[in-house]
Every structure is written in C-alpha cells, then in structure tokens.
C-alpha cells in the first residue's frame, strides 16, 4: 500500500476511504523516476534474490523510446515476488505490476540496489492498449509525461473520443455480480455482432474518478464460448468492478454500457484446511510508533476472527523480527512490524505471502510491514494513517483476499486506493462473504473432505448445472445424514435430505430454487460428526 503524497491530484481527495494506497499523481511519478521508457515486454527471466527486495522477477523490455533518461535498446527491470530460487515455493507480494510477454507499456523506473524497479508499484506500469494509455492517445500521453518529468506544469490530455459505434452491441451481462479469480463462475455477455471468430474480453483493472477504466490484458480472461450473440467467459483474476470491453476478431472494440460488480477477488490460494484455521501473527512492539498500535492491530485481527467464518487470527507473542528478516525471505514465523522502505513512492504497508504446493497453492507464512516513515494514528480522532484500518486491510491479504480498484469498490476494506485521516474499521458485506467463501462458515463448515477410505466420499454431478443435479455419497457405514445447499455467505437455500442412509453409494437429488441467481453454491454434508462440502456452479 502507498503513502499519501503532497503530489496527489485533487480527484483523490473526493474519495471517502482509508489510507491504503493513494493515487500518485503523474507529476510525482515522472519527477521521482530516474528513467521512463516506452517498450515491449519480451522475456520473463528466472527469479533471483535481491537483498532488501527478497525474491524478484526480472523482465526484459525492448525500448522504443526514452521519455526520461537514456540507455540502450533493451533493459531489465524487476517486480517483487515469483518462484523462489531453488525451491518449490512462491512469493506473492501485493500491488505489484504483472507484465505480460508481448505487451507494450510506459514504465516508470527507479534504481534500487543497483537494479531497476517500477516506481509506484502497479501505478508506474501503464499498459498501452489500442494505442492509448488510460484512454489518452500514446503520442499525447508521451508529450505530457516529458513535460512533467522536466518540472513543467502541463495539462493532462483528455481521453480521446470513443470510436464510432459499430454494428456490435452489448445488451446484458449475466450475472451482474460475482467473485473474481478462482474460475468457478461463468459470465455470459449477450448482444449482437460479436462475429463467429473468437475475439478478446477485458475486465476493468482500475479506474480513477473522471477517467475511463484501465482494462486488464485479455490474456487474463479465459473464453469458454463465442458466437455472434453470446460470449461465455470466466471472471479474470485481478478484475475490479466496472465495465467490460469486448473486441471482436474483426471490427471495433465496444465497452459495455453496464458495469459488472466484483464482490471480492480470490485467486484460489489459502491456508491449509482446518476446523477452524488458526493463524498466529507475532509482533515487534519495539517498532511501534505509539503505545496504541498493539490494541489497534489486535482489534483488526479480531474483526476477521469474528466475521462468522472458520478462521481465527491470534495476536501472538513479541518477536524481534524486523526489516532485516522481512527482506531476507521466509523464516517460518508470521510477523508484523513497522519499518522502512527505500522506494521513491514507498508503500504505506505491505503484505508478503509464501506459497507452496500444486495445483492448489497453500500459504505457509505471511509477513506485514507498515511504513514507519509515515505518520500514524492509533485512536480517535484519526489524525493520520489509522493503524486499525490499515491492519484490517493487510490482514485481509493474509486471508488471500485480493485488492479491488474499481470506483464501485470504494467502500470495501479490500479497496486498494484511498486518502488519509479516515477510519474504516468494519467489514463490508462482500469482504465478509469473501472470508466465508474461502474458509467456510462457523455453522456450516465447508473445508475440503478427506479422501481417506475410512470417511465418507462426496461428489456432485452436473456441476456446472442449471440448478439441479445429484449429490453422491459413498458411506463406509450406515449413518444419519443431513444434506444442505448454502450460498457463498453461508445462508441455507435448500435442504435436499435429512435421515438415515445405508453404507455404500447413495444419490440424493438437489434443486436450487429458481429465484436464486447464477453463481457458486455449496453442497454441505454432515454425517457421523464429520462435515464435507463440494462446490456447485449454477448457470441460468
């Protein structure tokens, strides 16, 4: 997360949210970057360890033009995270730009530890899409950045007019809301003139007030079906709430007149299954800027622990873990502390997570650092960056809830851009739904069932379904069984069966009420003191 800079644009002041990551102005990024290039990403090289940055991924870019500084025809820059060298584990660090091989971008770079890093995290990596950056024609955007880099006050160009309407049109998006990233929901885009050859679908990545959305690269989106009147796709990881852009194989791109609202983002990584999951965060009180920081952090952890999910954060014991260990890599100790960042546009706080396993990546360590160089407030009234609010957001990353950056996402704890001096200490309903989706509900635990032969085996036929199918149970012995269908918030929508079943295979038909929307549901089976669950993807 980023600290608030005096270089913020007035647009940001209108946002009524907490200080997570301010929108750095283009002027700030241009003047604090040492070089700014237009180029094409050509190679993702093997990760390496850089002291002060832990594991980093190198990207080689062919330089088309230097907007600031000078250099050769190609250069290598780094993003934090990636496959840990000589290990099966991966490091995930929030808010990092995620380049795509072959794409063009305007990249703001600063030198740290003798290497080039993106200045401003994802805000310093500006994708070029259809010859434009954030809707501004590339030549106009380049001229604007060159002036800012030399300290010249230069008006930001207006986004270019939308292309003239083509015969293609988008009439509806179904469902209108859903979670992003785990591939369980199929989105249907209906309209006319999409063509018979597969084109591309792009979800909103971020959108600043008063400007058109910046769209995710189409490679983030998996298209399942394409016809002249209908497109079916998943909801891309890193998607935020906002419009969707469809580009036919032949013809002009169209932006949907309606928004798709992302409830929360989740890429499928999580802590290993347990009932409930307990994660202890140890703390370094010697780094706290004020005495109220400890209670504020505890309050944030307790908010997630009492959200109704099978999840418990524990405020552990004092530790000496600080900047050195945070930068040195995994040590098996979940920790939280205040420290310093060398960046020109430093984060206000950051969460880094170590993952292991395949195909499901499980978390085995999380570490959080808050920026000690910024002012903090641990009580009321809030006079600076609110410790409890920022801790609540960062602890949400520890659950593996992702940032969202759409204008419609502003009220969520996991909204990633904000202003200082405001507290947000209560979970939004979608934040709450996210933790229950990942870790299950206190009343209806939905952890993965054991596949051992001594336990029941549960499967669901016809998923994806149109709201009906069969739940298959293979019981080692006869038992009393209760079967329930719940939605992602843990609410019961149907109870297909309650009674005694004999040992062996049983098929229980289920039907989700027709009034319920498309989306993800869970078949929850309770028998002999055990709980089992399976996802049901409903398409209507």
N, C-alpha and C positions, 0 to 999 in steps of 0.2 A: 504494500500500500504506500501511497505517496504522501509527502508532507505538503502543507499549504504554502504556496509561494506568493510573494507580492506581485508576481507576474501573471497571476490568474486573470482571465478575462472576466468582464462584468457579467457575462452569461452565467458563469458558475455560481455567482452569489445568489441567484434565484433558486438554487437547489436547496431544499429544506431537509438536509440529512446530516449524517455524521461525518467526521473527518477520517475517511478511509484512504482514498487516493484522489487528490484534486486533479482537475483537468489542467495540466500545464499548458500555458499559452504557447503558441507557435514562436513568439518572440523569445520566450525563456529558453525553449529547446534550441532555437537557432543560435542564440548567443552563448549558451553554455556547452554546445557541442564543438568538438575540435575539427571534425570533418563532417560534411553532409554529402551523400552521394545518391545519384540515380543509378540503379543497376539491376541485374538479373541474378537470382539465386541459381547457382549451377551445381553445387556439391554440398552434401552434408557429410562432414568428416567424423571419424571416431572421436568420442568424448575424451576429455583429458581433465586432470586435476589442476586447478589454479588456486594457489593459496589466497585466501580472502574471498574466494568465489566457489570453493568446493568443486563439484563436478560440473563441467561446462561442455556445451555442444558447439563445435566450430562450424561456421557456414562460409563457403567461398562465394563471392559475388563478382560477376563481371561488371566493371564500372563503365557506365555510359557517359557520365558527366559528374564532375565535382561542383557542387553548389557552394561549398566552402572548403578551403584547404586544397592540398594537392596530393598526388600519389600515382601509383601505377595503374595498369589496365585491370588488375584484379586485387582483391584484398580478402582477408579472413576476419570475421567478427564472431563474437561469442554470445550465446544465451545460456543462462543458468539452468541446470537440470539435464536429464538424459540418462543413458545407460552408464552405470558406474563402472569405470575401467576395472578389468579383471574380476568381475563379479556378475552374478545373475540379477542383481538388484538395480532398481532405477531410482532416480531422484526427481521429484516433482517440486517445482517452485512456482508459486502463484504469479500471475500477471506478466509472465514472460511472453515476448513475441514468439509466434510459431510459424517460421517461414515455410514456404512450400517450394520444392525444387521447380524451377522454370518460371516462377512468377517474378514480376518487376515490382520494385518498391523504391520509395525515397527513404533513406536510412540516416538517422541522426546518430553519430558515434562519438564516444569519448574514450580516452586511453586510460586504462587502469591496469596496474601490474605489468605494464609493457604489452598489453593486448587491447584490442578494440572491443568495446561493449556498447550495446544500444543504450543511448541516453534517454531516460524517461520510460524504461520498460516498454510495454506494447505501444505507448503513445509516440515513441520515437521510431517506430517501424510503420510506415504509411504505405499500404498496398496501392499499387496503380491498377485501377480497374476500368476497362473500356477507355483508356487514355486519360483518366482523371484520378485525382486524389480527393476523397471526401466530396465528390461531385464537382470539383474545380478542375478545369482543363489543365493538363500537366504543364504546358508552357507558362500559363498564368500562375500556377502554384509555384513553379521553379523561380520565376521572377520575384514573386512575393517573398520567398524564403531567402533569396540572395540579398534583398534589401534588408530584411530583418537581421540577417547574420552580420551585416555591416552597421547595425545600430540605427538604421533609417526607419522612421515611423512610416509604415506603408499599409494602406487599407487592404484588408483581406478581400480577395476577389469573390464575387458572388458565384454560387454554383451555376453551372451552365444550364440553360433551359432543357427540360426533359425532351427526349426525342418525340417527334410527331407520332401520334397514335398509329399503331399498326393494326392489321386485321385481328391480331391476337388480343384476347381479353381474359382477365381472371375474374370469375364471378363468386367464388367461395373457397374457403379453407376449412377443412373438417378433420379433426376437432379444432376448435378455436384456441384451445389452451393445451399445454402438456409439458412434461419434463424433457429436458434436452440431454442427449449424450449417451444413454445406455441402449439405444436401438430397439426398445420394446414397443414403441408407438409408431404406427404408420400414419402419415399425414396425407390427406387427399386434397389436391389442388384441382378445382374444376374450372372450366372455361371453354374457350373456343380458339382455334387456330394455333395450337401448340405444335402442330406438324406431326408427321409419322416417324421422324428420326429423333433420337434422344438428344436433348439439349442439356442445359445446366439449371440447377436450382441453388440459390444463395440465400441464407438466412442473415438477419441483422446481427452484426457483431457488437457495434456500439453506435450510439447516436448522441451528439451534443445538441443541446437546445438551439433551435434556429437553423440547423444544418441537416442535410439529408443523411440517411444512415450510411455507415460503412458496413459493407457486406463481407461475410466470411468467404474465403476461397471456395469455389464449387467442389473441390476435392474433399471437403469435409462432409459432403452430403452424399448419401447412398440412395440412388434412384432405383426403385423396385419395378416400376411400370410407367410407360409413357405412351399416350395416344393423343390424338388431335384434340380430345375434350377432357382428358383426365391424366394427372400425374400422381403417382404414389411414391412417397419418399419417407425416410426416417427424419428425426429432428436432430440436426447436427450438434455434435459436441461444441461447446463454447458459444452456442446461439443465445441471443438475448431477445427480449420482446421487441417487436417491431414488424415492419412489412417484409415480404419475401419477394425476391427478384427472380423472374423466370426468363431465360434466354433460349429461344428455340434454335435448332440447328441451322435454320435459315430464317433470317428475319431480325427484328429489333427487340431488345430486351424490354420487358414490362415489369413495373413494380406494382405489387398488389395494392388495391385501394383500401384493403383492410389489414389490420395487424394480426400477427399470431403472437399470443402471450405465453411466454415461457414461465412455468410455475417455479421451477428450480433446475439447476444444472447438476448432473451427476454422470461421471464417466465410467462407473462400474467398479471402481476401486473401493475397498472398505477394510476395516479391521476384521480379523478372523472371527468367525461366528462364535457366539457365546450367549448365555441367557442370564443376565444381560451382559453386554460388552462393558468391561471396566477399563478405562484408560487413566493412568495417573500422570499428572503433569507436575514435575518438581520445579522449584523456583529458586531464583537467586535474589534474595531481598536486599543484598548489599548494593545492587544496581538500581534499585527503585528510586525515582526522583522525589517521592514523597511517601509519608507513612500510610496514606490511604490506598496505595496501589494494591497491596495484598488483599484487603477486603473487596476491592472493586473487581479484581481478577476472579476471586472466589465466587462473587455474585454472578459474573458472566458464565463461569463453568456450571454453576448450579442451575442457571436458566436452561441450558441444554439438557442437563440431567433430569429436570422435572418437566420436560416437554411431552411426556407420555410415551416415549419410545424405550426400547430395550437398550438403553445407553446410559452410562454413568461416567462423568468426569470426576476425578478425585484430585483435589489440591494436595499435593504430596508432601514432600519434606524439603528443607533447604538444600541447595546444591551450589557448588562453586562454578558450574557451567556458565560460560560467558562467550564473548566474541571468538576467542581462540578455538574453543571446541565447536562452536556453531559453524565456523568456517572450515574446520578440519575434517568434517564428514561425520558419518554415523558412529555413535558410541553406545547405542542401546539404551540411552536414557532420554525419555521425553522431558523437555525442559523449556522454561520460559524465562526471558530476562530482558533487560534494557541494555542497549549497546549502540554502536556507531556504524554508519555506512559510509564508504568513500565516494559514493556517487555524486555527480553534479546535481542530479534531480533525485535525491535519496528517498527511499520508501519510508513511510511512517511506521509501518510494521510489516513483517513478512513471515510466512509460514512455509517451512520446507518439510517435505514428507518423503520417507524412504519406503519403497515398494518392493515386493518380492512375489514370485510365483507366476504361473502361466497355465491356462489362459486368463484366470482370474488373478488380478494383482491385489495382494493383501498388504496392508500397512503394517510395518513393524516398528516405526519410530516417527515422531513428529517433534519439531522444534520451532519455537516462536521467538522472534526478536523485535522489540519496539525501538524506535529511533530516539536515543537519549538526547540528541541534538535539538529536538523539537520540544515546545512547551506542553506540559501535561496537566490535566486536572482530574482529581480522583474523587471529587464530591460535588455538592451543589452549592451555589450555582456553577454551571460549567463555564470556565473561563478560558479554556484552551482545548486541547485534544482530550476527549473523555476516555479515560482508561477502560472503564467497564464496557463502553460501546465498541471500542476497537478490539478489546479482548473477545467480545462476543462474536465479532466478525471473523477474527483469526481462528478462534476455536471452531467456527463453522467449517473452515477449511480442513481442520483436523478430523472432522467427520467425513470429509471428501465432498462437501457441497461446493459448487464452483461459483465464481463471480458471474454476475449478470450486469450488463451495462446499458440496457435499453431505458428510454425515458419513462416507460411504464413500469420499470423495476425500482424506481427511486425509493419507495417505502420499505423495501426488503432489507433485512440485515445483510444479505449477501450482495447487495448493490455495491459495486466496486469503486464508485467515484463520488466525492462529496465535499462538503465545506467543514470548517472548524467551528467550535463553540456551541455545538448542539449535541444533545444526548439522544441516543436511540437504544433503549435497553430492553425492549420487548420484542419477541419473535413475531414476524409477520406470519400469517396463516400458511403461506407457501414454504417458508423456512421450516415451520413445524411439520408440514406434510413431508418435507424432504427427509428429515431425520427418521420419521416413522417409516417412510418408504424403504430406506436403506437398512434400518436396524430392527424394524418390526414394532409392534405396539405392545404396551405392558399387558393388556388384556388378551391380545391375540398374537402371540409371538410368531414371527414368520422367518426364523433363521433356517438355513439350509438343512434338510434332514440328513441323517446318517444313512449311508448306503450299506451298512453292515447287515448281514443276513438275519441278525437277531432282532432287528427292528422292522417296523412296517416300511413298505416301499410305496411311494405315492407318485402318480403321474397324471397328467391332464391330456386328454385327446382333444383334437380340434382347437388348437391354440396356435396362431390367431383364429378367432372364431367370430361368429355373428351373435354371440351372447349365449350360446348353448353348446353343450358337449357332454363329455363323461369324465368323471374323476375315477381313476382306477386305484384300488387299494389292494396290496398283497400283504396279508396279515400272517405272521408266524404262528399265532394262536388266536382263538376267538376272543373278542373283546367288545366292550361298549365303545361306540364311536360317535363323535359329533363332527359334522362337516358344515363349514360356514364359508360364504363368499364375502370378502371385505374389499373396500376400495383403498386407495393409497393413503387416506387419512386414518385408516383403521376402523371405519364405520361399516357395520354389517349391512349387506344389501340382499342377501338370500341365505337360507339355511336348508340345503338340499336333503340332509339326513341327520337323524339322531336315533340311535338304537344299538342293538347287538348285531355283530357280524361274525360269521364263522371264519375259521382260518382259511387262507387261500385268497384267490383273486376275486374281488367284487367290483362291479361297475355301478357308479352312482351318477345318474343324470343330473345335470345342473342347468339352470336357466337364469340369466341375469335379467331383471325387469327391463322391458323395452324403453322405459322412460330414462334409464341410466345412459350416460353418454359413452362414446368410444373412449378407450384408454386402457390402463393397466388395472387389473384386479388380482386378488389372491384367493386361491382355494386353501383354506386352513383346516387341517385335520387334527383332532385331538383324540388320542386313544392310549389307555394304559399309562397315563401320566406323561405321555410324550406329545410334542407338538411338531407338525410338519406343514410345509406350505409349498405351493407352486404358483408361478405367475400365470395369469390368463390375459392374453392380449385380445381386446374386443374391437372389432371393426364393424361399423354400421353404415 
